[in-house]
Amino acid sequence: QEEWQKEMEEIGDTNVDISTKSGGGVSIDPLKPILYPIQQYLGITCNCLRFIKNIIIWEESYFAAIIALASIVLAIALAFVPWAFIFRWTSRITVWILFGPWVKAVDVFYVSKLKPLTEEELEKQEHEAKRLRKERTKEGGLL
């Protein structure tokens, strides 16, 4: 301890600040506010990719071993799941939810309340649709 103290006295003042002081003048890097945040995100992305690469090549052996063990356990567990039964009943429930009995209620309370078009209105609507199709094809250069 005493030797270290003597060496420090011989060296002298070690609190010398060698950092660059920036003044309040014009910045020589005008794109810094735009590019610096992108650079930060790229740095984080590079670190994540480097970590993933190290796991894949087993440089991070603990993480790689845990992932391999978890994958094996999951594969063994999922091998005994009755997938056909699950897919069948999931699709049945989904179809029943989407096209269940309440679709009839929508028909009764909404669709039946709509006023049907007369033949004249239907003809006018078809004529308008044909006219719009012709305009679109002319604009597209197909005719």
C-alpha positions in Angstrom: 0.0 0.0 0.0 2.8 2.4 0.9 4.6 1.6 -2.4 1.5 2.4 -4.3 1.1 5.7 -2.5 4.7 6.6 -3.3 4.3 5.8 -6.9 1.2 7.9 -7.1 3.0 10.9 -5.5 5.8 10.5 -8.0 3.4 10.5 -10.9 1.7 13.6 -9.8 -1.8 14.8 -10.7 -3.6 12.0 -12.6 -7.0 13.9 -13.0 -6.1 15.2 -16.4 -9.2 15.6 -18.6 -8.2 14.9 -22.2 -11.8 14.9 -23.6 -12.7 17.2 -26.4 -14.7 20.2 -25.5 -17.3 21.1 -28.0 -18.3 24.7 -28.3 -21.8 26.0 -29.0 -20.9 26.7 -32.7 -22.1 25.1 -35.9 -22.0 21.3 -36.0 -19.8 19.8 -38.6 -22.2 16.8 -38.7 -25.6 18.0 -39.9 -27.0 14.5 -40.4 -26.3 13.4 -36.8 -29.9 13.9 -35.6 -31.2 11.7 -38.4 -28.5 9.0 -38.6 -27.5 8.6 -35.0 -30.8 6.9 -33.9 -30.6 4.6 -36.8 -27.0 3.8 -35.9 -28.1 3.0 -32.4 -30.7 0.6 -33.7 -28.2 -1.0 -36.0 -25.8 -1.5 -33.1 -28.5 -3.2 -31.0 -29.4 -5.4 -34.1 -25.8 -6.3 -34.7 -25.3 -7.3 -31.0 -28.4 -9.5 -31.1 -27.4 -11.2 -34.4 -23.9 -11.8 -33.0 -25.4 -13.4 -29.9 -27.7 -15.6 -32.0 -24.7 -16.6 -34.2 -22.7 -17.5 -31.0 -25.5 -19.7 -29.8 -25.8 -21.4 -33.2 -22.0 -22.2 -33.3 -22.1 -23.2 -29.6 -19.8 -20.3 -28.4 -22.6 -19.6 -25.9 -22.7 -23.2 -24.8 -25.1 -22.8 -21.9 -27.8 -21.1 -24.0 -27.3 -23.6 -26.8 -27.6 -26.5 -24.5 -30.8 -25.1 -22.9 -32.4 -24.5 -26.3 -31.4 -28.0 -27.5 -32.8 -29.6 -24.4 -36.0 -27.6 -24.5 -36.5 -28.5 -28.2 -36.0 -32.2 -27.5 -38.4 -32.2 -24.6 -41.0 -30.2 -26.6 -40.6 -32.6 -29.6 -41.2 -35.6 -27.3 -44.2 -34.0 -25.6 -45.8 -32.9 -28.9 -45.4 -36.4 -30.4 -48.1 -37.7 -28.2 -50.7 -34.9 -28.9 -53.7 -36.1 -30.9 -53.4 -33.5 -33.7 -56.2 -34.8 -35.9 -58.6 -34.6 -33.1 -57.5 -31.1 -32.2 -57.6 -29.8 -35.8 -61.0 -31.4 -36.4 -62.6 -29.9 -33.3 -60.9 -26.5 -33.7 -62.2 -26.2 -37.2 -65.7 -27.3 -36.2 -65.8 -24.7 -33.4 -64.4 -22.0 -35.7 -67.0 -22.7 -38.4 -69.8 -22.8 -35.8 -68.7 -19.5 -34.3 -68.5 -17.8 -37.8 -71.6 -19.4 -39.4 -73.7 -20.4 -36.4 -77.4 -19.9 -35.7 -77.1 -16.2 -35.3 -76.5 -15.8 -39.0 -80.2 -16.6 -39.4 -80.9 -13.8 -36.9 -78.8 -11.5 -39.1 -80.9 -12.6 -42.1 -84.2 -12.0 -40.2 -83.3 -8.7 -38.6 -81.1 -7.0 -41.2 -81.2 -8.5 -44.7 -85.0 -9.0 -44.8 -85.4 -5.3 -43.8 -83.6 -4.2 -47.0 -85.8 -2.9 -49.7 -85.6 -5.1 -52.9 -84.7 -3.3 -56.1 -87.2 -3.0 -58.9 -86.4 -4.3 -62.4 -85.9 -0.7 -63.5 -83.4 0.0 -60.7 -81.6 -3.3 -61.4 -81.2 -2.5 -65.1 -79.9 1.0 -64.2 -77.4 -0.5 -61.8 -76.2 -3.0 -64.3 -75.8 -0.3 -67.0 -73.8 1.8 -64.6 -71.5 -1.1 -63.7 -70.9 -1.8 -67.4 -70.1 1.9 -68.0 -67.6 1.9 -65.1 -65.9 -1.3 -66.4 -65.5 0.3 -69.9 -64.0 3.4 -68.4 -61.5 1.4 -66.3 -60.4 -0.7 -69.3 -59.9 2.4 -71.4 -57.8 4.0 -68.7 -55.8 0.8 -68.4 -55.0 0.9 -72.1 -56.6 -2.5 -72.7 -58.8 -1.3 -75.6 
